[in-house]
Every structure is written in structure tokens, then in C-alpha cells.
Amino acid sequence: MTTGALYFEPQLRVLPKLLAWFDRNRRDLPWRRTRDPYSIWVSEIMLQQTRVAVVIERYTAFIERFPTVGSLALAAEADVLALWSGLGYYRRARMLHQAAKVVVAELDGHLPANAGDLRQLPGIGAYTAAAIASIAHGEAVAVVDGNVERVVQRLAGMGSEASDGRAGLDRQIRLFAEAMLDPKRPGDHNQAMMELGATVCLPRNPLCLQCPLVANCKTRGEHPTPTRARMLSQDAAYALVLRGGAGDPEVLLEQRGPAETVMPNMWELPALRAADTRESAHRMTLRHAIMQVNYAVRVFSVAEAEVTASADSSARRRWVPVGELTSLPLTGLARKVLERAKLASFGRRVPQ
């Protein structure tokens, strides 16, 4: 691969085109209506590995409930997770909550204004620190997320491999992104690069004819990428247990243990052993992906009297009135099932 330095000078000509395109085409997103570092921080954490359409609603509700870093720091973790429910990757919420406590306890409630100091906070890496510092404070530091990485690789004709491995490729991408950065409008430049990757320079079938940088692009189309690991398939079964009358039903849920590596302390439906499932009690089937596992989930109606015998035992069970379901930190799968069963509405369409 050619060294990054050879790419820089020609690519600096893209700056006026890129920013002019962004000024005309930027999406009106709620976190773009503010320069408040806290609000930008929340949005950037939510946007990691989550679609913008999903984040918009959750972001608005989160900021309404926790409008300042101080209010977030004082909140109970369960309340934070409940508002995060549906976004997935709950470690992000826990680290955001932990960092808010640090800001209040050690920094007088003020987020640092530069990327280097921001990176000292829990859960804030190079990407998030650069986004906050450049957008909120105008620091000339480049953001490199998945979208920016793809734009840079295609502009420079890098592909996805380097003679010195992944670390070398990452270094070349960062050098290129930093060389492109507009020091006069670093926040807008970073958002423009991310916007271009999210809406035009797509992973598959990029819209090259709509791209303001097509004349500068060495790839003009998809670039070679490593083969992705195949998703694993797995079956799972859960019990939907109800009690009470039609006007005041309750659902039996159980809480995952605090030592669980995935979604600790989140609430879910009781798991069923395969030998205890009866086809006559089958309620619904749905698919649910968690990281690299694609689950085929079957849900069965189970009577209250049978739940102890048919479901895995758990001392962390609780009967929850349906009116309180939206206030609990539920797993994404539990949300899907409860909405499909018309027991709760979480404000967005649940994938079938």
C-alpha cells in the first residue's frame, strides 16, 4: 500500500466541496441543534452501533429525563437502563452513568473541553472525545468512526488491508483524516464526513453519482473488505406467564444476575427448557440477534401454577403490572415479546 503522505495534497481540494454539500444536505437531527457538550456526548454514545432512526426517539426521551450531567449522575442505574432499553449494548449506558458521576464529583459538573482530557473519562474513547471536542468546542481534531473510515479508504484507494496489518491501516486512515480536516470548521467537517458515509458512501451500492467528492475518489464504488464472520444460529424458548384480570394483568419477569457478562441486572422473561415446551401452548415465534448469534425464539404461554416446574428456577423473579413495564430496564428480546403480545408499547415498531 502506498504511504498515506502521498495521498494528502490532492485530497485537500475536497474541503470546499464537502462542506458546501453538508450545508445543503445535512439532516435535521436533534443533537445538531445544540452545542451543549453533555447533549452531544449522550448522542454520540447512543449512535455507536445503533441506527439514527432508533436513536432519535431514545435521545429525546433521555435528555428530557436527564437534561444535565448532574441529573444523570444522581439517577439510579435502573432508571438509566430503563430509558436506554431498546438501544442495546447496555455497557454504554453504564459507562455514561459512571462518567457522569466522575464529572460531578471531580470536575465540578463540567465536561473537559479538549479531546485529551475527555478520553480520561470512563467509556470515552478517541472517536467520542474528538466528536465532543470538535463539535462543542471547535477543537481541530479528526473524528474517525466506521463511516469516516469507509470514506477515507475509498477516497485514497486504500482498500481494507495493509502490509503492516490492521494497526498500520488504522494509522494511515487517521493520518489521512487529520490531513483533510478543516481547521476553521472542524465540527462541521467531522459531521460532514460522517454524514457522507451514512447517506451516500454506503457500505453496499454507494451512491457515487450523488457524491460531492466523486472527482477526487480513487475507488468510485465499493472497496475490498474482509469476509465477515458468519452469524451463529441458536434456538431459545421463553415463558409468557400472566396473572390477574383483564383490567389489571401482571407479567412474571426475572432479573439477570449482576455477574452476567451480557446485560447484567436486566429484566427478561423466564427461560424454558426444551423438554417442557408444549406445542398447544405455543404463543409466538420471532428472531433476535445478539452480537454474533441469531436466535430463533419460541414463546409459550405458561400458567402461574406451572411456572416453577416448567421454567428454570430463579430467586430474582417479580410480578410486574403491565402499566409498569416501560419503566423497567428490559432486554431487547423481552421488549419485542411484550409488544408483540400487546402488553406494552415502547414507542417504536418492533421488528417481526
URTA-V72082 format. One record per backbone hydrogen bond with DSSP energy under -1.0 kcal/mol. CO is the residue of the C=O (numbers start at 1). NH is the residue of the N-H. E is the energy in kcal/mol with one decimal. If there is no record, write none. Layout:
# URTA-V72082
CO/NH/E + CO/NH/E
This chain:
# URTA-V72082
3/6/-1.3 + 4/7/-1.8 + 7/11/-1.2 + 8/12/-1.3 + 10/13/-1.2 + 11/14/-1.9 + 12/15/-1.2 + 14/18/-2.9 + 15/19/-2.4 + 16/20/-2.1 + 17/21/-2.3 + 18/22/-2.4 + 19/23/-2.5 + 20/24/-1.3 + 21/25/-2.1 + 22/26/-2.1 + 27/29/-1.4 + 29/32/-2.1 + 30/33/-1.3 + 36/40/-2.2 + 37/41/-2.5 + 38/42/-2.5 + 39/43/-2.2 + 40/44/-2.5 + 41/45/-2.2 + 42/46/-2.3 + 43/47/-2.2 + 47/50/-1.4 + 51/55/-2.0 + 52/56/-2.3 + 54/58/-1.3 + 55/59/-3.5 + 56/60/-2.0 + 57/61/-2.1 + 58/62/-2.4 + 59/63/-2.8 + 60/64/-2.0 + 61/65/-1.9 + 62/66/-3.2 + 68/72/-1.8 + 69/73/-2.2 + 70/74/-1.7 + 76/80/-1.8 + 77/81/-2.8 + 78/82/-2.0 + 79/83/-1.6 + 80/84/-1.3 + 81/85/-1.3 + 84/87/-2.5 + 89/92/-1.9 + 90/94/-1.9 + 91/95/-2.6 + 92/96/-2.3 + 93/97/-2.4 + 94/98/-2.4 + 95/99/-2.8 + 96/100/-2.1 + 97/101/-1.6 + 98/102/-1.7 + 99/103/-2.5 + 100/104/-2.1 + 101/105/-2.7 + 102/106/-3.0 + 103/107/-1.4 + 103/109/-2.4 + 107/110/-1.8 + 114/118/-2.1 + 115/119/-1.8 + 117/120/-1.5 + 118/121/-1.8 + 121/124/-1.7 + 125/129/-2.5 + 126/130/-2.2 + 127/131/-2.3 + 128/132/-2.5 + 129/133/-2.5 + 130/134/-2.4 + 131/135/-2.3 + 132/136/-2.5 + 133/137/-1.1 + 133/139/-2.0 + 139/141/-2.0 + 145/149/-2.8 + 146/150/-1.8 + 147/151/-2.1 + 148/152/-2.8 + 149/153/-2.5 + 150/154/-2.0 + 151/155/-2.8 + 152/156/-2.6 + 153/158/-2.5 + 162/165/-1.9 + 165/169/-1.9 + 166/170/-2.8 + 167/171/-1.9 + 168/172/-2.1 + 169/173/-2.5 + 170/174/-2.3 + 171/175/-2.4 + 172/176/-2.3 + 173/177/-2.6 + 174/178/-2.6 + 175/179/-2.1 + 176/180/-1.8 + 177/181/-1.2 + 185/189/-2.8 + 186/190/-2.5 + 187/191/-2.1 + 188/192/-2.6 + 189/193/-2.4 + 190/194/-2.2 + 191/195/-2.7 + 192/196/-2.6 + 193/197/-2.0 + 194/198/-1.9 + 195/199/-2.0 + 196/200/-2.3 + 196/201/-3.1 + 200/202/-2.1 + 200/207/-2.7 + 206/208/-1.6 + 207/210/-1.7 + 208/211/-1.4 + 211/214/-1.2 + 213/216/-1.6 + 232/294/-3.9 + 234/296/-2.7 + 236/298/-2.3 + 237/272/-2.8 + 238/300/-2.5 + 240/302/-1.7 + 241/252/-2.1 + 243/250/-2.5 + 249/322/-1.9 + 250/243/-1.7 + 251/320/-2.9 + 253/318/-2.6 + 254/268/-2.6 + 257/260/-1.4 + 263/266/-1.5 + 266/256/-3.1 + 267/331/-2.4 + 268/254/-2.9 + 270/239/-2.9 + 271/312/-1.9 + 273/276/-1.9 + 274/277/-1.3 + 278/281/-1.7 + 279/282/-1.6 + 281/301/-2.9 + 284/299/-2.9 + 286/297/-3.0 + 288/295/-3.0 + 290/293/-2.2 + 292/232/-3.0 + 293/290/-2.6 + 294/234/-1.8 + 295/288/-2.1 + 296/236/-2.0 + 297/286/-2.5 + 298/238/-2.1 + 299/283/-3.4 + 299/284/-1.6 + 300/240/-3.0 + 303/306/-1.0 + 303/307/-1.0 + 306/310/-2.4 + 307/311/-2.2 + 316/255/-2.7 + 318/253/-2.6 + 320/251/-2.6 + 321/324/-2.3 + 322/325/-1.1 + 324/327/-1.4 + 325/328/-1.6 + 328/330/-1.5 + 329/267/-2.6 + 331/335/-2.1 + 332/336/-2.1 + 333/337/-2.4 + 334/338/-2.6 + 335/339/-2.2 + 336/340/-2.6 + 337/341/-2.2 + 338/343/-2.8 + 338/344/-1.0 + 339/342/-1.4
